[in-house]
């Protein structure tokens, strides 16, 4: 009974946070100017739905995997991106466990969750709304319908854990043999700064990582507080075949490199959405306050720019991998994800790309996020996007000496600048315009 009460308190806490986040966040995204639930989405899923309804395309139904393979193909999501959580921390908990993990597939803007005999869940970035959440029934019909389920998903995906915006989070918990989180073992939220030894609890992990330990592939016998989380049999796993029937999934891996990319990507998208909302709210507030009697427009404009600068700086430090954890030994994935991911990169004349991996001491070779090319970044309001690009150019030139960027060596700055000049037209424009420099 005590365990049931603990779970009830935990769930109620999540719900309470979801309601409270509106009050503590910088921007209430349900109100003007965002109007999250009142605004019609315009993203990869809403566009796919329109093409389905017009008859332009059709999703093929696979007897084994339903719409999943066809959906991945239409949305250009690589099967090799598969990562697999098995802890019961999602809406389809009754169908998820160590023998029936959830599979997640992703690209730069779309995240697809597949559960055996369950719904397909989708989180997709939207230029105006941040992350929008959909579900797809796995029943064969003439024209499948993506249902917007954002209202229920925001309970977990619209809280302080996601920067108080509709976003993503990667959590590490320690489950028992049924997949239930052992609350006494703790919970940890992961990003690219997290120590490896605290990552991936409740996830399957495949890949080589030497003596570096993680919490993946670990199942506790019961709900008792563990004396130790040592997990030697869960380290350096190359296949998941011994854990469950992998023939029921597209891959038999949950790639360690894909997991690290997903962790970086989740918070990058959250920071981009925060910058989006903050810039739009700052402009809205400026116009609203300027209409009041005796309004000081000049002061209001300064306040607006300060708000944009604060959000832009937070985004920029994350784009440049501030506080990224350092690897003590090399990592190696065991699927084709590493190669597939790199091949999708925009390359300069020397063949260099921001998607190139290092995997020796850090995840990427060049410390600037590939998401600077993303639709989410490109859709930022002009003032905050231009601020980030101007500041980035100044940092790469060595004109900014802030401690937040001292992890970037002179070589780092030089090479990143060279790659962006050849592959990011707007950055090149900012770089070459003296009037746009900070």
C-alpha positions as CSV (number, residue, x, y, z in Angstrom):
1,X,0.0,0.0,0.0
2,X,2.9,2.3,0.8
3,X,4.3,1.8,-2.7
4,X,0.9,2.7,-4.2
5,X,0.8,5.9,-2.2
6,X,4.3,6.8,-3.3
7,X,3.3,6.4,-6.9
8,X,0.1,8.5,-6.4
9,X,2.2,11.3,-4.8
10,X,4.7,11.1,-7.7
11,X,2.0,11.2,-10.4
12,X,0.1,14.0,-8.6
13,X,3.3,15.9,-8.3
14,X,3.8,15.8,-12.1
15,X,0.3,17.0,-12.6
16,X,0.8,19.8,-10.1
17,X,4.0,20.9,-11.8
18,X,2.2,21.0,-15.2
19,X,-0.3,23.5,-13.8
20,X,2.2,25.5,-11.8
21,X,4.7,25.9,-14.7
22,X,2.5,28.5,-16.3
23,X,2.9,30.7,-13.3
24,X,6.6,30.3,-12.8
25,X,7.6,30.4,-16.5
26,X,8.8,33.5,-18.2
27,X,6.1,33.2,-20.8
28,X,2.6,31.7,-20.4
29,X,2.4,29.9,-23.7
30,X,-1.4,29.4,-23.5
31,X,-1.9,33.2,-23.6
32,X,-1.0,35.9,-26.1
33,X,1.0,36.0,-28.2
34,X,1.7,32.2,-28.3
35,X,-1.8,30.8,-27.9
36,X,-0.4,27.3,-27.9
37,X,-3.7,25.3,-28.0
38,X,-5.6,27.8,-30.1
39,X,-3.0,28.1,-32.9
40,X,-3.3,25.7,-35.8
41,X,-0.1,23.6,-36.1
42,X,2.1,23.8,-39.2
43,X,4.7,21.1,-39.0
44,X,5.9,17.9,-40.7
45,X,3.0,15.9,-39.3
46,X,0.2,18.4,-40.1
47,X,1.7,18.6,-43.7
48,X,1.8,14.8,-43.9
49,X,-1.8,14.6,-42.8
50,X,-2.8,17.1,-45.5
51,X,-1.1,15.0,-48.1
52,X,-2.8,11.8,-46.9
53,X,-6.2,13.5,-47.0
54,X,-5.7,14.8,-50.5
55,X,-4.7,11.3,-51.7
56,X,-1.3,12.5,-52.8
57,X,0.4,9.8,-50.7
58,X,-0.6,6.7,-48.7
59,X,0.9,5.1,-45.6
60,X,1.5,1.4,-46.2
61,X,0.4,-0.9,-43.4
62,X,2.9,-3.6,-42.5
63,X,1.4,-6.8,-40.9
64,X,4.1,-6.9,-38.3
65,X,4.9,-3.2,-37.5
66,X,1.8,-1.4,-38.7
67,X,2.4,2.0,-40.1
68,X,5.9,2.4,-38.5
69,X,8.2,1.5,-41.5
70,X,6.1,3.6,-43.9
71,X,6.0,6.5,-41.5
72,X,9.8,6.5,-41.0
73,X,10.3,6.5,-44.8
74,X,7.9,9.4,-45.5
75,X,9.4,11.5,-42.6
76,X,13.0,10.5,-43.5
77,X,13.7,9.1,-40.0
78,X,16.5,6.5,-39.9
79,X,15.7,3.1,-38.4
80,X,19.3,3.1,-37.1
81,X,18.3,5.9,-34.7
82,X,16.4,3.4,-32.6
83,X,16.8,3.8,-28.9
84,X,14.8,1.8,-26.4
85,X,13.5,2.8,-22.9
86,X,11.7,0.1,-20.9
87,X,10.8,1.9,-17.7
88,X,7.2,2.6,-17.2
89,X,7.4,6.4,-17.4
90,X,5.1,7.1,-20.4
91,X,1.4,7.2,-21.2
92,X,1.4,3.6,-22.4
93,X,2.9,2.1,-19.3
94,X,0.8,-1.1,-19.2
95,X,2.3,-2.1,-22.5
96,X,5.9,-1.3,-21.7
97,X,8.4,-3.3,-19.7
98,X,11.8,-5.0,-19.9
99,X,10.3,-7.6,-22.3
100,X,8.3,-5.1,-24.3
101,X,10.4,-1.9,-24.5
102,X,9.3,1.2,-26.3
103,X,11.3,2.1,-29.4
104,X,12.1,5.7,-30.2
105,X,13.3,6.9,-33.7
106,X,14.3,10.4,-34.4
107,X,15.7,13.0,-36.8
108,X,16.4,16.7,-36.3
109,X,12.7,17.6,-35.8
110,X,10.7,14.5,-35.4
111,X,10.6,11.9,-32.5
112,X,8.6,8.7,-33.0
113,X,7.7,6.3,-30.2
114,X,6.6,2.7,-31.1
115,X,5.0,0.4,-28.6
116,X,4.0,-3.2,-29.3
117,X,0.2,-3.4,-29.7
118,X,0.0,0.2,-28.8
119,X,-0.2,3.7,-30.3
120,X,2.5,5.4,-32.3
121,X,3.5,8.5,-30.4
122,X,5.1,11.5,-32.2
123,X,6.7,14.7,-31.0
124,X,7.5,17.2,-33.8
125,X,8.9,20.7,-33.7
126,X,6.6,23.5,-35.0
127,X,7.8,26.9,-36.1
128,X,5.4,28.7,-33.8
129,X,4.5,26.3,-31.1
130,X,7.7,24.5,-30.1
131,X,7.0,20.8,-29.7
132,X,3.6,19.4,-30.8
133,X,2.5,15.9,-29.8
134,X,0.4,13.4,-31.9
135,X,-0.7,9.8,-31.7
136,X,-1.5,7.4,-34.5
137,X,-3.8,4.4,-34.1
138,X,-2.2,1.1,-35.4
139,X,-5.4,-0.1,-37.1
140,X,-5.3,-0.5,-40.9
141,X,-7.6,2.1,-42.5
142,X,-7.8,3.9,-45.8
143,X,-6.6,7.2,-44.5
144,X,-4.9,7.2,-41.1
145,X,-5.4,10.2,-38.8
146,X,-2.8,11.8,-36.6
147,X,-4.5,13.0,-33.4
148,X,-3.2,16.1,-31.7
149,X,-2.6,14.9,-28.1
150,X,-0.7,17.8,-26.8
151,X,-3.1,18.6,-24.0
152,X,-2.4,15.3,-22.2
153,X,1.3,15.1,-23.2
154,X,2.1,18.5,-21.6
155,X,1.6,17.0,-18.2
156,X,5.2,15.8,-18.5
157,X,6.4,17.7,-21.6
158,X,5.5,21.2,-20.6
159,X,7.1,21.7,-17.2
160,X,10.3,23.0,-15.6
161,X,11.9,19.7,-16.8
162,X,11.5,21.0,-20.4
163,X,12.4,24.7,-19.6
164,X,8.7,25.5,-19.1
165,X,8.0,25.2,-22.8
166,X,6.4,22.3,-24.8
167,X,9.5,20.3,-25.2
168,X,11.5,17.1,-24.5
169,X,13.3,15.4,-21.7
170,X,15.4,12.3,-21.3
171,X,15.1,10.7,-17.9
172,X,17.1,8.1,-16.1
173,X,15.3,6.0,-13.5
174,X,16.0,2.5,-12.1
175,X,13.2,0.0,-12.8
176,X,12.3,-3.3,-11.3
177,X,11.6,-6.5,-13.2
178,X,8.2,-5.2,-14.2
179,X,9.6,-1.8,-15.4
180,X,8.2,0.1,-12.5
181,X,10.6,2.9,-11.4
182,X,12.1,2.2,-8.0
183,X,11.5,5.6,-6.5
184,X,14.0,5.0,-3.7
185,X,16.8,4.6,-6.3
186,X,16.3,8.2,-7.5
187,X,15.6,9.8,-10.8
188,X,18.0,11.9,-13.0
189,X,17.4,14.1,-16.0
190,X,20.1,13.8,-18.7
191,X,21.6,16.2,-21.2
192,X,25.0,16.6,-22.8
193,X,26.6,17.8,-19.5
194,X,25.5,14.7,-17.5
195,X,28.0,12.3,-16.1
196,X,27.9,9.0,-18.0
197,X,27.5,7.0,-14.8
198,X,24.1,8.7,-14.2
199,X,22.7,8.2,-17.7
200,X,20.3,5.7,-19.2
201,X,18.7,4.1,-16.2
202,X,15.5,2.4,-17.6
203,X,17.0,2.3,-21.1
204,X,18.6,-0.5,-23.1
205,X,22.1,0.5,-24.3
206,X,24.3,-1.1,-26.9
207,X,27.8,0.0,-27.7
208,X,31.4,-0.1,-26.6
209,X,32.5,2.4,-23.9
210,X,35.4,0.8,-22.1
211,X,35.5,1.0,-18.3
212,X,33.1,4.0,-18.3
213,X,29.9,2.8,-16.5
214,X,26.3,3.7,-17.1
215,X,22.9,2.7,-15.7
216,X,21.5,1.2,-18.9
217,X,20.3,-2.5,-19.1
218,X,19.9,-2.5,-15.3
219,X,16.8,-4.1,-13.6
220,X,16.4,-4.4,-9.9
221,X,14.7,-7.5,-8.3
222,X,12.1,-5.5,-6.4
223,X,11.1,-2.1,-5.1
224,X,13.6,-2.1,-2.2
225,X,16.2,0.6,-2.1
226,X,19.3,-0.9,-3.7
227,X,22.6,-1.0,-1.8
228,X,24.5,-0.7,-5.1
229,X,23.8,0.2,-8.7
230,X,26.8,-1.6,-10.0
231,X,25.9,-3.3,-13.3
232,X,28.8,-5.1,-14.8
233,X,26.7,-7.4,-17.0
234,X,24.9,-4.4,-18.6
235,X,28.1,-2.8,-19.9
236,X,29.6,-2.9,-23.4
237,X,26.6,-4.8,-24.8
238,X,26.6,-5.3,-28.6
239,X,23.1,-6.8,-29.1
240,X,19.9,-6.9,-27.1
241,X,18.9,-10.4,-28.2
242,X,19.6,-11.8,-24.7
243,X,17.2,-9.4,-23.0
244,X,14.0,-9.8,-25.1
245,X,12.6,-10.9,-28.4
246,X,14.2,-8.3,-30.7
247,X,12.5,-9.8,-33.8
248,X,9.5,-7.7,-32.8
249,X,11.5,-4.5,-33.5
250,X,13.2,-3.0,-36.5
251,X,16.7,-3.3,-34.9
252,X,18.3,-5.3,-32.2
253,X,20.2,-2.3,-30.8
254,X,19.7,0.8,-28.7
255,X,22.7,2.7,-29.9
256,X,24.9,4.5,-27.4
257,X,25.8,7.2,-29.9
258,X,22.1,7.8,-30.8
259,X,21.3,8.1,-27.1
260,X,24.0,10.8,-26.7
261,X,22.7,12.7,-29.7
262,X,19.1,12.5,-28.5
263,X,20.2,13.9,-25.1
264,X,21.9,16.9,-26.7
265,X,19.0,17.4,-29.1
266,X,16.3,17.4,-26.5
267,X,17.6,20.4,-24.6
268,X,18.8,22.2,-27.7
269,X,15.2,22.1,-29.0
270,X,13.9,23.3,-25.6
271,X,16.3,26.3,-25.7
272,X,15.3,27.2,-29.2
273,X,11.6,27.1,-28.3
274,X,12.4,29.3,-25.2
275,X,14.2,31.8,-27.4
276,X,11.2,31.8,-29.8
277,X,8.6,32.4,-27.1
278,X,10.7,35.0,-25.3
279,X,11.4,37.0,-28.4
280,X,7.7,37.0,-29.5
281,X,6.6,37.9,-26.0
282,X,9.1,40.7,-25.7
283,X,7.8,42.2,-28.9
284,X,4.2,41.8,-27.7
285,X,5.0,43.3,-24.4
286,X,6.7,46.3,-26.0
287,X,3.7,47.1,-28.2
288,X,1.3,46.6,-25.3
289,X,3.1,48.7,-22.8
290,X,3.9,51.4,-25.4
291,X,0.2,52.1,-25.7
292,X,-0.1,53.2,-22.0
293,X,-0.1,56.9,-21.1
294,X,3.4,58.3,-20.5
295,X,5.1,55.1,-21.7
296,X,8.8,55.4,-22.1
297,X,9.3,53.7,-25.4
298,X,13.1,53.9,-25.2
299,X,13.2,52.1,-21.9
300,X,10.7,49.5,-23.1
301,X,12.9,48.8,-26.1
302,X,15.9,48.3,-23.8
303,X,13.9,45.8,-21.7
304,X,12.9,44.0,-24.9
305,X,16.4,43.7,-26.1
306,X,17.6,42.5,-22.7
307,X,15.0,39.8,-22.7
308,X,16.0,38.7,-26.2
309,X,19.7,38.8,-25.2
310,X,19.1,36.6,-22.1
311,X,17.3,33.9,-24.1
312,X,19.7,34.1,-27.0
313,X,22.8,33.7,-24.7
314,X,21.3,30.6,-23.0
315,X,20.6,29.1,-26.4
316,X,24.1,30.0,-27.7
317,X,26.0,28.5,-24.8
318,X,24.1,25.2,-25.3
319,X,24.7,25.3,-29.1
320,X,28.4,25.6,-28.3
321,X,28.4,22.6,-25.9
322,X,29.2,24.6,-22.7
323,X,29.8,22.2,-19.8
324,X,29.7,19.1,-22.0
325,X,30.8,16.0,-20.1
326,X,34.2,14.7,-21.1
327,X,34.7,11.1,-22.1
328,X,37.5,9.2,-20.4
329,X,37.6,6.5,-23.1
330,X,36.4,6.2,-26.7
331,X,32.8,5.3,-27.5
332,X,31.7,3.1,-30.4
333,X,28.1,2.4,-31.6
334,X,27.2,-1.0,-32.9
335,X,24.5,0.1,-35.4
336,X,24.9,2.1,-38.6
337,X,23.7,5.2,-36.8
338,X,27.1,6.9,-36.6
339,X,27.6,6.6,-40.3
340,X,24.0,7.4,-41.3
341,X,24.0,10.5,-39.1
342,X,27.3,11.9,-40.4
343,X,26.2,11.3,-44.0
344,X,23.3,13.6,-43.5
345,X,25.5,16.6,-42.8
346,X,26.2,19.7,-44.8
347,X,29.8,19.6,-45.7
348,X,32.3,22.3,-46.6
349,X,34.8,22.0,-49.4
350,X,37.2,20.0,-47.1
351,X,34.4,17.5,-46.3
352,X,33.9,18.8,-42.8
353,X,30.5,18.9,-41.1
354,X,29.0,19.8,-37.8
355,X,27.6,16.3,-37.7
356,X,31.1,14.7,-37.7
357,X,31.6,12.7,-34.5
358,X,34.7,12.7,-32.2
359,X,33.7,10.0,-29.7
360,X,37.2,10.0,-28.2
361,X,36.9,12.8,-25.6
362,X,33.5,14.3,-26.5
363,X,30.6,13.5,-28.8
364,X,31.2,15.8,-31.8
365,X,34.4,16.8,-33.4
366,X,33.3,20.5,-33.8
367,X,31.7,22.2,-30.8
368,X,28.8,23.8,-32.5
369,X,25.4,22.1,-32.8
370,X,24.2,20.8,-36.1
371,X,20.7,22.1,-35.0
372,X,21.8,25.5,-36.1
373,X,20.6,24.4,-39.5
374,X,17.3,23.1,-38.2
375,X,13.9,24.4,-39.2
376,X,13.3,25.3,-35.6
377,X,16.3,27.6,-35.5
378,X,15.7,29.0,-38.9
379,X,12.1,29.8,-37.8
380,X,13.2,31.9,-34.8
381,X,12.0,35.5,-34.9
382,X,14.5,37.7,-36.8
383,X,15.7,39.7,-33.8
384,X,16.7,36.7,-31.6
385,X,18.1,34.6,-34.5
386,X,20.2,37.5,-35.8
387,X,21.4,38.2,-32.2
388,X,22.6,34.6,-31.8
389,X,24.3,34.6,-35.2
390,X,26.0,38.0,-34.6
391,X,27.2,36.9,-31.2
392,X,28.4,33.5,-32.6
393,X,30.4,35.3,-35.3
394,X,32.0,37.5,-32.6
395,X,32.9,34.5,-30.4
396,X,34.4,32.7,-33.4
397,X,36.5,35.8,-34.2
398,X,37.8,35.9,-30.7
399,X,36.0,39.2,-30.0
400,X,34.1,37.8,-27.0
401,X,36.2,36.6,-24.1
402,X,33.4,35.5,-21.8
403,X,34.2,32.5,-19.6
404,X,31.2,30.7,-21.0
405,X,33.2,30.2,-24.2
406,X,36.7,29.5,-22.9
407,X,36.2,25.8,-23.6
408,X,36.5,26.7,-27.3
409,X,40.1,26.6,-28.5
410,X,41.5,28.9,-31.2
411,X,41.4,25.9,-33.6
412,X,37.8,25.1,-32.6
413,X,36.7,28.7,-33.4
414,X,38.6,28.8,-36.6
415,X,37.2,25.5,-38.0
416,X,33.6,26.1,-36.9
417,X,33.7,29.5,-38.5
418,X,35.1,28.0,-41.8
419,X,32.4,25.3,-41.9
420,X,29.6,27.8,-41.2
421,X,30.8,30.3,-43.8
422,X,30.5,27.6,-46.5
423,X,27.3,25.9,-45.3
424,X,25.1,28.5,-43.5
425,X,24.3,31.4,-45.8
426,X,22.7,33.6,-43.1
427,X,25.7,33.2,-40.9
428,X,28.0,34.1,-43.8
429,X,25.9,37.2,-44.4
430,X,26.2,38.2,-40.7
431,X,30.0,37.5,-40.7
432,X,30.5,39.7,-43.7
433,X,28.4,42.7,-42.5
434,X,30.3,44.9,-40.1
435,X,27.0,46.8,-39.2
436,X,25.6,43.5,-37.8
437,X,28.5,42.8,-35.5
438,X,27.9,43.1,-31.7
